[in-house]
Amino acid sequence: MHYLSTRGDATPRKFCDILLEGLAPDGGLYMPVRYPQVDAPTLAKWRKLYAEQGYAALAFAILSLYIDDIPAADLKAICDKTYTQEVFGTQQITPVRPLEGDLHIEGLSNGPTIAFKDMAMQLLGNLFEYELGRRGEQLNILGATSGDTGSAAEYAMRGKQGVRVFMLSPHGRMSAFQQAQMFSLQDENIHNLAVEGVFDDCQDIVKAVSNDLEFKRQYKIGTVNSINWARLLAQVVYYFAGYFQATTSDAQKVSFTVPSGNFGNICAGHVARMMGLPVDKLVVATNENDVLDEFFRTGVYRVRASADTYETSSPSMDISKASNFERFVFDLLGRNAKRTAELFGSDLGSKGHFDLSQDPVFPLAASRYGFVSGKSTHADRLDTIRDCYNRLGTMIDTHTADGVKVAREQVQAGVPMIVLETALPIKFADTITEALGRKPEVPAKFAGIEDLPKRVEVVPADTDRIKQIISQACA
């Protein structure tokens, strides 16, 4: 399988090349030249495989379609090492549980940092270590986090040979638990940088550094954000696993609702659907930072300035520039790289928005690709958390509550609607306490974590300062 850029660079690249590279040289995002098609016999085979051999075997089957430059035995060993009951707490790895009626929740928060990001990041850490060892190279990972990516990346990369992590987070805008998970790590290869700004400022710095090709090559800069195709690919697996758990026949369809900020998680659902997974709707659930909901309702994609990005009680979605959205628009435009580059390069750069409302392709977002959307507010969040706990006996986190609220608006009788869980409630304890009048339970492994010493540097939202920190650490 070869990969190309959404902005036109078609230099042939294999999986392991883009694994370590992150952004394409032209500023675009890597995509496979085609989506492998899963026919009915293959889907039936995978259902049986998942039932008999489990999640790691399913992951190997799916990843093998996209990765042909790692020997099959090695790739299988990486999957087997990654997706274990010891790491993820359950035999199913991503257990689906019924909520009510046709509504289900897929549990993605059983990993080391109790958030869905572990599902991809644990694989990414093992892939990085394998490929760097094979090449005898080192990698400096530069990432941006609004909450969960940072801790998932750091826990996956801590102690890995040949890897340093420089993680940017918006200063003071994550929950106390999220900050403690990251900043309490004392590993020498982990560097936490709290940026004076919002998540979009952090993400802009990552892209600016990645677009400085000379610096990127000199310091071997890679990414773990969902702009890295490998991370998105890993997430495709749990859409298939969720489908197999929620259905009894391959003739059935399901829908997925995904709490969305950066569009990476639901973009993996788009990939699964393009491969042939029987998905009816892909439901985008946003919080008050509703740039994605606005697009799917109106056709206008309008990014917000830092000052106009709300600080909400579902902070991992406090994002106003959805970096993975470019991948979907590339497909929506019939893979027209020139037009994609114009929209995400010149139009967003000069006007801060683009408008597809009158373009014939816009209705295809729903009719061909299955996308619909909805929005949830703080009041909605509290109501949903209370209802799920008091009436249904289930405690959910704030982002999952956004998903449940929007899913209820889109669910259809007889079609399972699977809400992808974001994290365990303890990561957002203040809002859970506000809703329920009680704190969520702290997993034993994280008892007292907020009292541990912190190792973090507060920095301005300045690309040159981040480059300086990286170069000094590598000296």
N, C-alpha and C positions, 0 to 999 in steps of 0.2 A: 504494500500500500504506500502510495506517495501522497504528499500533502502540499497544498498551495495556500497563498495568502488571499484574504478577502479583498485586498487592494491591488491584486494583479501580479505579484511576484510569483512566477510559476517555476522557479528553479527547483528541480526534483529534489525532494528531501524525504528521508525515511523517518520513522517514528522516533528513533533515538536521537536524531539530529534536532528535531523540534522539542523533544523532551527537555534538553538542556538549554534551549535557546529562548523560549518564551515567545515574545513578540517577533513577528517577521521583520526583516530589515526595512520594509517600506511602511512600517507602522501598523500593518494589518494583523489579523488573527489567523492562525493556521486552521485549515479545514481539510478533511480527506477529499481526494479528488472525486470520490463517489461514496455513497452509503451502501455497504453490503446489504443485500436483501435476504430477509429471513422468510423462507416459504413455509407452508403449512407443515410439511414433514420435519423441517428443522425446529419449528416452534414446539411440535409434539415431542421431539427428541430432547429439547432443552427442558421441557416440563418434567419429563421422566428423570433427566439428569439431576435437576435441582432437588426433586423429591428423594432420590436415592443417594446422591453424593454430596449435595449441599451447595452452599453459596460459592465457595472457592472454585468448585468445578464449573459452575455457571459462569463465574467471572473469567476463568481461563478460556472457555468456549467463545465468549463475546470478545474479549481482548484479542484473541488470536486472529480475528477477522481484520484487525487494524494494525497489528504488530507482527511483522514478518522478519524483523532484523534482530530479534532475540530468539535463540534456539528454543523450540517448544518445551523441552524438558526444563530449561531455566525459567521460562515464563510461568510454567505450571508450579514450579517450586516457589516462586515469588508470590503467586496467588495463595498457595497453601500456607505460606509463612504469614501472610497478611491477614487473611480472613479466618480467624480461629475463635472458638468459644472463649478461650482464655483472654483474648484481646477485646472481644465485643460482647461478652457476657451471656450470650444465648446461642443455641445451636442454629437457629434460623438466621442469625446475624442481623437481619432487618425484619423482625416479626410484625405482621399486620394484625391489628386487633380491631374488632367492631366497636363503633361508637354508638350509633343508633340507626336503624333502618338500613339504607344503602350506604351510609357514611362509615368510613374506616380511617384509621390512622396507621401509617407505616412507621414503626419505631426505628429511627436512624441515630439515636442518641445514646447508644450503649457502649461507645468506644472510650478511649483514654481520657478525652476532655468533655465527654457527655454532650456532644453536639454533632450534627450531621456531617460537618466538615471532616471528621475522622474517617468517614467511609472512603474518601478519596485520598486524604493526606497520608494515611498509613501506607497505602499502596505506593504513593509518590515517593515517600521516604525510602522504601525498599528498592524502587526502580532507580532512584538517583544513586544510591550506594552501589548497586549492581553495575550500572553503566560507568560511573566514575572509576570504580575499581577496574573495570575492563579496559578503560582508556588510560588509567594512571593519571587522572586529572583531578583538579579541585573545582568547586563551584561555590560562588557567593550568591546566596538566594536573597533577593530583595522583594519584600512583599508589603501589601497594605491590608489592614484589617479594620472592620467596623465592630469586631467583637470575637467571632468564633474562628475565623481563618487563622488568626495569629497563634492562638493557643494550640490549635490542631497541628499547624505546621511545626511549631517549636517542639511539641511533644513527639512528633514523628521524626524530627531531624536531630534532636539532642543526642550527642554522643556519636553521631554518624561520622564515619571517616571521610575526610575530604570535603566537608560541607560546613559553611558558616551561614547563619541566618541573620538578616537585618530586617526587622519587622517594624513598619510604621503604623501607628495607631493615632486616632484623634484624641488629643490630650483632654482628659476629663469627660469624655463622651461615651465610655463603656461602663457597664455595671461594675460594682465593686468586686464581684466574684470573677468577672471576666478579666479585670485588671490583675487581680491576685493570681489567677492561673498563669498569666504570662510573666508578670514582673517578679514573681517569687522564684523563677528559675535562675539558678546560679551557674549554669553550664557556660564554659568559656566560649563556645561556638555560637551562643545565642546573644543577640544584641537587640534590646528593646528601645525603640525611639518614639517618644510621644510627641507628635507634631502639633504645634499650636494652630489648629484649624479643624476642619471636618474631614470625614473619610475621603471625599472627592479630592481634597488637597493632597492627601496621602497617595491616592491612586494616580493623580497627575504627576507626582514626583517619580513614581515607579515607571510610568510610561516615558517620562522625559529622560530618565537614566537609560532605559532600554533603547530609546531612539538615538542615543549618543553611541554610535556603533564602535567608535574607537575606544571609548571608556568601557563599553560592554565587553569587548573582546579582550582588552588588557586585563580586566579584573574578573573575567569569566562570570558575568552576571546572568543569573537565571531567575525564574519566577515560580511561585507556588499558587498565585492567585488563579482564578478560573480562566484567565486569559491563556493559561497553559493548557493545551489540548489534552494532555495526559490526565489532568485532574477531572476535566469534564467527561472524558471517556470512562473513567472509573465510576462516575455517577450513573452512567447509562445502565449499569448492571442492576441497580436496585429497582429500576422501573420494571424490568423483566421479573425480578424476584417478587415484587409487589403484585404484579399481574397474576403470577402463578398461584399466589396465596389467596387472592380475592376471588378467583374463578375456579370452576371445575371443568371447563371445556374451552378449547381454543377458538370456538365459535363466538364466545362472549367478548363484549367490549367493556372497557373500564374508562373512567376519567380520572385525572390527577389534578389536585389543587396544590399549588406550591407557593408558600410565602416567598416573595421575590423582591430583591433589591438590585443586585448586580446581574441578574438574568442567567447566571451560570447553571443553577440547579434545574430550572425549568428548560434551559437550552438542552440539557442532557435528555430530558423528556422528548423534546423535539427530535433529537437524533434517534432515540428509540422508536418513535412514531414513524420517522422516515425509513427506518430499517424494516418496518412492517409489523411492529407490535400493535395489536388491536386496541388503539386508544381513540376514544371519541373526542373528548375535550381536554385541552391543556389550560387550566384555569390559573391565571396570574393574580395572586393576592398581594396587594400593596398596603402600606400604612399611609400616614399623612403625606409622605414623600411619594407622590403618586404619578411620577413621570411615565411609568409603564402603563398604568391604568388609563392615563390620558391618551396615550398613543393608540391603544387597542379600542378605545371608544371613539376617537376623533381622527386618527391618522396623523396627528401632530406630535412629534417628538421634541420636547422642549426641556433642555437641561436647566437646572437651577443654579444660581450662584451660591457660594458658601453661606452667605448671610440669609438666603432663602431656603436653606435646608433645615427642616425642623428637627429638633432633638426630641425623640419620642420614647415611649416605653417599650417599643420593639426596635432597639437601637441597631441591630445587625442589618436592618433594612433602611437605615437613615442614609440613603444613597440617592443622588440625583443625576448621576452619569452611569448608566448601566453598561459596563464595558463589554459584556458578552452579547449585548443586543445586536451588535454589528454582525455576528455570525448568522442570526436569524434573518436580518434584513438582506444579507447577501443571498440567502436562499430565496427569500420573498421576491427579490429582483431578478430571479432566474440566473443567479450567480454572475451578475453583471459587475465585475470588479471595478471598472471605471466609474460607474455611477455610485457604487458603494464608497469608493474613495472620495468622491465629491461630497456625498452626504455627511460622512463622518470626519472628513478632513476639512475642506473649505467651508461648507455650509455651517457646520457646528462651530467651527473656529471663528467665522466672521459674524454669523447671525445668532448663534446659540440655539438654533432649532432647525428642523426641516419638516416639510409638510407633504405627506403622501395622500392626503384626504381625497384629492381629485384624481389620483393615479389609479389606473385600472387594476394595479396589483394589490391595492389596500384591502379590498373585500376578500382576497384570497387568504389573508391572515386567519380569518375565521372559517371560510368555506373549504379551503384546501388544507390548511395547516391546523385547524381545530382550536385556535387561540380565542379565549374570552378572558375578561378580567373583572375585578372588583376591588373595593377599597374598604379598609377598616380603620376606625379611629380609636383613641384611648378609651372613650366610653364604650364602644363596641367590644373592645378587648376585655374590659372589666366584666361586662355582661356575659360574654362568652365563657370566660374563666369560671365565673360563678355558676353559670348554668351547667357546664360540664362537670363541675365538682359536686354541686349540691343535688343535681337531678340525676346525673349519670355516673357519679362516683369516680370520675377521672380528673386528675390534676394535669393541666397542660401549661406550657410556657406561653409567653406573650405573642411570639411570632406564630406558633401553631394555632393560637386563638384567632389571629388574623386569618389564617388559612381556613379554619372551621367556619368562621363567620361568612366568608365569601363562598365556601363550598356549599353551604346551606342554600345560598341563593341560586346555585347552578345545578344542584343534584337533580337527576332524572330518575323516575321510578324504574327499577329493574336494572339500572346500570350502576355497578359499584363505583363510588367516588372515594378515592384514596387521597387523604391529606398527608403530605410529607411532613413529619415531625422535624422541628428545627433543633431543639435542645431540651434538656431537662429543666423543670421549673426553677431549681435552685440558682440558675445563672441569672435570674431576674427576680430575685426574692422580694425586692421592695414593692413591685407591682402586684405580685402574688399576695403579699401581705395586705396591700390596699384592697384587693378584690375579696379576699377570703377572711381577713382578720387573723391569719395564722401564717407562720413561715413554712416554706416547703422543707422537706427533710434534706439534710446534707449527706451525700454519699460518704461512707466512712473514710475513703481514701483522701477526701478533701476537707476533713474536719480541721478547723483552725487555720485554713489556708490564708484567710484575709489578715491574719496576724503575723505572717511570716515576713522577713526582711525583703524589701523590694530592690531590684536592680534594673533601673530604667533611666534614660537620659531625655530630658525635655528639650526639644529643638524647634527652631522656626520652620515655617513651611517654605523651605529654600532648597532647591535641587543641589546647588553647589555645596551647601553644608553637608548634605547627605553623602555626596561624592567624597568629600573630605574625610568623613567618618569611615567610609568603606576603605579608602586608600590607606588611612592610618592603621586600621585593623589588619590590613594585609601586608604592612611593611615588615 
